Amino acid sequence: MRITIKDLAEYCGVSSGTVDRALNNRPGIKLKTKQKVLEAAAKLNYRPDFTARSLVKGKTMTLGIVLFDLYNRTFAQLLNAVELKAKEYGYFIYVALTNKDPDNEKQCIEYLANHKVDGMILFTVHQGEEFEHYLESFSFPIITIFNFLSERWQYIGIHERGAMKDVALFIADKGYTKITYICPPLSFQGKRNIFTQEERLKGLEEGLSERGINHVKVIKQNDYLDVLDGLVFKDGDMAIVCSCDLYALEVMNHFKEKKIKIPEDVGLMGFDNIDVLKYISPKLTTVEYPVEEIGKMAVESLIYKIEDGKFNTYSPMSLDFKIIEGESI
């Protein structure tokens, strides 16, 4: 039989309000009494009734997060930060993965809505007025990350274009004159929201243009390794820039099999600075940005909105980024 707050109160000889203060670490209770209640709760195997609590508070104490997948370590790091920060506030996380499919994304959103989440963090592939009207039909607050929707939505991210422009200037100043950019998501251009990837490409082109390099070979195919096999690497004047570290690591492994040396034959650069790079040789040159901080800020702002009626006032795309110099450029 489930032990209730009333049962604990009777066992300890105190009021239900006193038990509630002890269990929820609220003021207005003596330390000795609080300790007595907590010891009794542990002894009797008390478990809070979250359904009853949600009815009283009008909240489920849960947040939803919609991501593409967890293959990219960036998303895993982000999710871990979100879960830890939510727990600090007493919230739990529902995770829904879309695999970048628009229809699946809507199903994920509906799933979270049906589970009565108090708020949602959304990395969307949708865009446009129709989708924004759809989101407005939900009663809970939504924060968007990475892929920008519009000014109507709270957004947290970095200045993607500025970050990749710095990359362009960096590699050009290293003497590279031929640039290949690998970004398979660009194949969805005009079909899905790929704001992040479009901004990175614009930044790369702007930076290279400032250095007099006006042509970038852009590889949008998923079989980008096969495309690379058709290129010639001999003078060390080409740099391959990847839109994320995952692609860069695939390229690095492929080149090792082909006996193509990095950086002697070709330079290689990633983006994300995922945590597994410390195990990679040669050390990958990449861009670091505070992905975990993005997750924490999203949770904090969402909970402020849920509990205080307003979002935290973060400046969009204000987070820092920096180039991490390795051995591949």
C-alpha positions in Angstrom: 0.0 0.0 0.0 1.3 3.5 -0.9 2.4 5.6 2.1 0.9 9.0 2.0 1.8 12.3 3.6 -1.1 11.8 5.9 0.3 8.4 7.0 3.7 10.1 7.6 2.1 12.8 9.7 0.3 10.3 11.9 3.4 8.2 12.3 5.5 11.2 13.3 2.7 12.9 15.4 2.9 16.1 13.4 0.6 17.9 10.9 0.5 17.1 7.1 1.8 20.7 6.5 4.8 20.0 8.7 5.6 16.8 6.7 5.2 18.8 3.4 7.7 21.4 4.6 10.2 18.7 5.6 9.9 16.8 2.3 10.2 19.9 0.2 12.9 21.6 2.2 10.7 24.6 3.0 11.2 27.0 6.0 9.0 27.1 9.1 10.1 23.7 10.6 12.6 22.8 13.3 15.7 20.9 12.2 15.0 18.1 14.7 11.4 17.7 13.4 12.6 17.8 9.8 15.1 15.1 10.4 12.5 12.9 12.2 10.2 13.2 9.2 12.9 12.4 6.6 14.0 9.4 8.6 10.4 8.1 8.8 10.0 8.7 5.0 13.0 6.6 4.3 12.0 3.9 6.8 8.5 3.6 5.5 9.7 3.7 1.8 7.6 6.9 1.1 7.4 7.8 -2.6 5.8 11.1 -3.7 2.6 11.0 -5.7 3.5 13.1 -8.7 0.1 12.8 -10.2 -1.5 14.3 -7.1 1.2 16.9 -6.9 0.6 18.0 -10.5 -3.1 18.4 -9.8 -2.4 20.6 -6.8 0.4 22.7 -8.5 -1.1 22.6 -12.0 2.3 21.3 -13.2 3.7 17.9 -14.0 7.3 19.0 -13.1 8.4 17.6 -16.5 10.1 19.3 -19.5 10.3 17.9 -23.1 13.2 18.2 -25.5 13.0 17.4 -29.2 16.4 16.6 -30.9 17.4 15.0 -34.2 19.2 12.0 -32.8 22.1 11.1 -30.4 24.6 9.9 -32.9 26.4 13.3 -32.8 28.1 13.6 -29.4 27.1 17.3 -29.4 23.5 16.3 -28.9 24.4 13.8 -26.2 26.4 16.5 -24.3 23.6 18.9 -24.7 21.0 16.4 -23.4 23.2 15.5 -20.4 23.4 19.2 -19.5 19.7 19.7 -19.9 18.9 16.7 -17.7 21.3 17.7 -14.9 20.1 21.4 -14.8 16.4 20.3 -14.9 17.0 18.1 -11.8 18.4 21.0 -9.9 15.0 22.6 -10.2 13.1 19.4 -9.4 12.0 18.7 -13.0 12.4 15.5 -15.1 13.0 15.2 -18.8 11.1 13.5 -21.7 13.2 13.0 -24.7 11.9 12.7 -28.3 14.1 12.1 -31.3 13.0 13.1 -34.8 15.7 11.8 -37.1 15.3 15.1 -38.9 11.9 14.1 -40.3 9.3 16.8 -40.3 6.3 14.5 -39.8 8.1 12.6 -37.1 8.9 15.9 -35.4 5.2 16.8 -35.1 4.5 13.4 -33.7 7.2 14.0 -31.1 5.7 17.4 -30.2 2.2 15.8 -29.9 3.6 13.0 -27.7 5.2 15.5 -25.3 2.0 17.6 -25.3 -0.1 14.5 -24.5 2.3 13.8 -21.5 1.5 17.3 -20.2 5.0 18.7 -20.2 5.3 22.1 -18.6 7.6 23.4 -21.3 9.6 22.3 -24.3 13.1 22.8 -25.8 12.9 22.4 -29.6 15.6 21.8 -32.2 13.3 22.0 -35.2 13.5 21.2 -38.9 10.3 23.1 -39.6 9.9 26.7 -40.6 7.3 29.2 -41.7 4.0 30.8 -40.5 2.0 27.6 -40.6 4.3 25.8 -38.3 4.6 28.7 -35.9 0.8 28.9 -35.7 0.8 25.2 -34.9 3.2 25.7 -32.0 1.1 28.6 -30.7 -1.8 26.2 -30.3 0.0 24.6 -27.3 -0.4 26.0 -23.8 3.2 25.4 -22.7 6.2 27.7 -23.4 8.7 26.7 -26.1 12.4 27.6 -26.4 14.1 27.0 -29.8 17.8 26.1 -30.0 20.3 26.1 -33.0 17.7 26.3 -35.8 16.1 29.8 -35.6 12.4 30.2 -36.3 11.6 33.9 -35.9 11.7 36.7 -33.4 8.4 35.4 -31.9 10.3 32.6 -30.2 12.8 32.5 -27.5 16.1 31.4 -29.1 19.4 30.3 -27.7 22.5 29.7 -29.8 25.8 31.0 -31.1 26.6 33.4 -34.0 27.0 30.5 -36.5 28.0 32.8 -39.4 30.6 34.6 -37.3 32.1 31.4 -36.1 32.5 30.0 -39.6 33.8 33.3 -40.9 36.6 33.1 -38.3 37.3 29.6 -39.6 37.6 30.9 -43.1 40.0 33.6 -42.1 42.0 31.2 -40.0 42.6 28.6 -42.8 43.2 31.2 -45.5 45.9 32.8 -43.3 47.5 29.4 -42.9 48.1 29.5 -46.7 45.3 27.2 -48.0 43.9 28.3 -51.3 41.6 25.5 -52.2 38.7 24.9 -49.9 36.2 22.0 -49.8 33.2 22.2 -47.5 31.4 19.0 -46.3 27.8 19.5 -45.2 25.3 16.9 -46.2 22.3 18.7 -44.5 22.6 21.4 -47.2 20.9 18.9 -49.5 17.7 19.8 -47.6 18.0 23.5 -48.5 14.6 25.0 -49.3 12.8 21.9 -47.9 13.6 22.0 -44.2 14.8 24.5 -41.6 18.6 24.2 -41.8 19.4 27.7 -40.4 22.5 26.5 -38.6 24.1 25.0 -41.7 23.1 27.8 -44.0 24.6 30.4 -41.7 27.9 28.4 -41.4 28.2 28.2 -45.2 27.5 32.0 -45.6 30.2 32.7 -42.9 32.7 30.5 -44.7 32.1 32.1 -48.1 32.2 35.6 -46.6 35.5 35.0 -44.8 37.2 33.4 -47.8 36.0 36.2 -50.0 37.8 38.7 -47.8 41.0 36.8 -48.5 40.4 36.7 -52.2 39.2 33.1 -52.4 35.9 33.2 -54.2 35.3 29.5 -54.9 34.3 26.8 -52.4 33.6 23.2 -53.4 30.5 22.3 -51.4 29.8 18.6 -50.9 26.2 18.0 -50.0 26.0 14.3 -50.7 25.7 11.7 -47.9 28.4 9.7 -49.7 30.8 12.5 -49.3 33.7 10.1 -48.8 33.2 8.7 -52.4 33.2 12.3 -53.6 36.5 13.0 -51.9 38.0 10.0 -53.7 37.6 12.0 -57.0 39.8 14.8 -55.7 43.6 15.1 -55.9 45.6 15.9 -52.8 49.3 16.5 -53.5 50.4 20.1 -52.9 49.1 20.6 -49.4 47.1 23.7 -50.6 43.6 22.2 -50.0 41.8 22.3 -46.7 38.6 20.3 -46.0 36.2 22.0 -43.6 33.4 19.9 -42.1 30.2 21.3 -40.6 30.6 19.0 -37.6 33.4 16.9 -36.0 31.5 13.7 -36.8 32.1 14.2 -40.6 35.7 15.3 -39.9 36.4 12.1 -38.0 34.9 10.0 -40.9 37.2 11.8 -43.3 40.2 11.3 -41.1 39.6 7.6 -40.8 39.0 7.4 -44.6 42.2 9.2 -45.4 44.2 6.9 -43.1 43.0 3.9 -45.1 43.9 5.7 -48.4 47.4 6.6 -47.0 46.6 10.3 -47.4 48.5 12.3 -44.7 46.9 15.0 -42.6 48.0 17.8 -42.6 50.9 17.1 -45.0 48.7 16.3 -48.0 45.5 18.0 -47.0 44.3 20.1 -44.1 41.2 19.1 -42.1 38.9 21.1 -39.8 35.8 20.2 -37.8 33.2 22.1 -35.8 31.8 21.3 -32.3 34.9 20.2 -30.3 33.1 17.0 -29.1 34.5 15.3 -26.0 35.9 12.3 -27.8 38.5 14.4 -29.8 41.0 13.9 -26.9 41.4 10.3 -28.1 42.0 11.3 -31.8 45.4 11.6 -33.6 46.3 13.8 -35.2 44.5 16.2 -33.0 41.7 17.8 -34.9 41.5 21.5 -35.3 37.9 22.6 -34.6 35.6 25.2 -33.2 34.5 25.1 -29.6 31.2 26.6 -28.4 29.4 26.1 -25.1 26.9 23.4 -26.1 26.3 22.4 -22.4 25.8 26.1 -21.5 23.1 26.3 -24.2 21.3 23.4 -22.6 21.5 24.9 -19.1 20.4 28.3 -20.3 17.4 26.8 -22.1 16.3 25.0 -19.0 16.7 28.0 -16.7 14.9 30.3 -19.1 12.1 27.8 -19.6 11.6 27.3 -15.9 11.6 31.1 -15.3 8.7 31.3 -17.8 6.8 28.4 -16.2 7.2 29.6 -12.7 7.4 33.4 -13.1 5.6 34.1 -16.3 8.5 35.4 -18.3 11.7 34.1 -20.0 15.2 35.1 -18.9 16.4 37.9 -21.0 19.2 36.3 -23.0 20.7 38.0 -26.0 20.3 35.6 -29.0 23.5 34.2 -30.5 25.6 35.9 -27.8 27.5 32.9 -26.6 31.3 32.8 -27.2 33.1 30.4 -29.5 36.7 29.9 -30.3 39.0 28.0 -32.7 40.8 25.1 -31.0 44.1 24.6 -32.8 45.1 21.0 -33.3 47.5 19.2 -35.6 45.2 18.8 -38.7 45.6 22.3 -40.1 
